[in-house]
């Protein structure tokens, strides 16, 4: 078994290593620097295969929540009705219903501040819209 390489063998081995690295990594290094194709997982189509959507020149429409017609009774309102209140989304509506089930009916409007996520600022916005029956 040979313990050392000659200079010629070392150069040949180095060039062979460079050639193998070029074959393996060349396509990765030399690929175009454009953006990679985006795959829409819902339809499993490449982005360029989908029909082009014309961008609208108008700004996107703002969706506003419907205001309740009158005051909302927080002891009897369901999640959809509670979501009409300003600052109340699906998560807070569910927390109000859960609080009502766990601790019983609200005795006054201030009891709403015991619900996690409703502080004094949010309660000030809610107070004109709520009642307790």
C-alpha positions in Angstrom: 0.0 0.0 0.0 1.3 3.4 -1.0 1.6 6.0 1.7 2.3 9.1 -0.3 1.1 10.5 -3.6 3.3 12.0 -6.2 2.7 15.6 -7.2 1.2 14.5 -10.5 -1.3 12.1 -8.7 -2.3 14.8 -6.2 -3.0 17.3 -9.0 -5.0 14.7 -11.0 -7.1 13.8 -7.9 -7.8 17.5 -7.2 -8.9 18.1 -10.7 -11.1 15.0 -10.6 -12.7 16.3 -7.4 -13.3 19.7 -9.0 -14.9 18.0 -12.1 -17.2 15.9 -9.9 -18.2 18.9 -7.9 -18.9 20.8 -11.1 -21.2 18.0 -12.4 -23.1 17.8 -9.1 -23.3 21.5 -8.1 -23.1 23.1 -11.6 -26.9 23.0 -12.3 -27.6 24.5 -8.9 -25.0 27.2 -9.1 -25.6 28.2 -12.7 -29.4 28.2 -12.6 -31.1 31.6 -13.5 -31.5 34.0 -10.7 -35.2 34.6 -11.5 -38.0 33.8 -9.0 -38.8 30.2 -8.4 -42.1 29.0 -9.6 -44.8 29.3 -7.0 -47.1 26.2 -6.5 -50.7 26.8 -5.5 -51.3 23.8 -3.2 -55.1 24.2 -3.4 -55.2 23.5 -7.1 -51.7 22.0 -7.6 -51.0 24.2 -10.5 -48.0 26.3 -11.3 -48.6 30.0 -11.1 -47.9 30.5 -14.8 -50.5 27.8 -15.7 -53.3 29.7 -14.0 -55.2 32.4 -16.0 -53.8 35.8 -15.3 -55.9 38.1 -13.1 -56.0 41.7 -14.2 -55.0 44.0 -11.3 -57.7 46.4 -10.3 -56.7 50.1 -10.2 -59.1 50.9 -7.4 -58.1 50.4 -3.8 -59.5 47.3 -2.1 -63.0 47.8 -0.6 -63.1 48.1 3.2 -65.4 45.7 4.9 -67.2 47.3 7.8 -69.0 45.4 10.5 -72.8 45.8 10.7 -73.8 47.9 13.7 -76.5 46.4 16.0 -80.0 47.8 15.5 -80.2 48.5 19.2 -78.6 47.6 22.5 -77.4 44.0 22.8 -78.3 42.0 25.9 -75.0 40.3 26.7 -76.8 37.6 28.8 -78.9 36.3 25.9 -76.9 37.2 22.7 -75.3 34.5 20.6 -71.9 34.7 19.0 -73.0 36.3 15.8 -74.9 39.0 17.6 -72.0 39.7 19.9 -69.7 40.1 16.9 -71.7 43.0 15.7 -70.5 45.0 18.7 -67.4 47.2 18.1 -64.2 45.5 19.0 -65.7 42.1 19.3 -64.5 39.4 16.9 -65.2 35.6 16.9 -62.6 34.9 19.6 -63.9 37.5 22.1 -67.6 36.5 21.4 -66.7 32.9 22.2 -64.9 34.0 25.4 -68.0 36.0 26.5 -70.3 33.0 26.0 -67.8 30.7 27.8 -67.6 33.2 30.7 -71.4 33.3 30.9 -71.6 29.5 31.0 -68.8 29.1 33.6 -69.8 32.0 36.0 -73.5 32.5 35.3 -75.3 35.5 33.9 -73.8 39.0 34.1 -75.3 41.0 36.9 -74.3 44.3 35.3 -72.5 45.6 32.3 -69.2 46.0 34.2 -69.1 42.2 34.6 -68.0 42.1 31.0 -64.6 43.4 32.1 -64.1 40.0 33.8 -63.8 38.4 30.4 -60.2 38.0 29.2 -59.4 40.5 26.5 -61.9 43.2 27.5 -60.2 46.0 29.3 -61.3 49.5 30.2 -60.7 51.0 26.8 -62.6 48.3 24.9 -65.4 48.4 27.5 -65.8 52.2 26.9 -66.5 51.5 23.3 -68.9 48.7 24.1 -70.8 50.4 26.9 -73.3 52.4 24.7 -74.2 49.2 22.8 -74.8 46.7 25.6 -77.4 46.1 28.3 -78.0 43.4 30.9 -81.5 41.9 31.4 
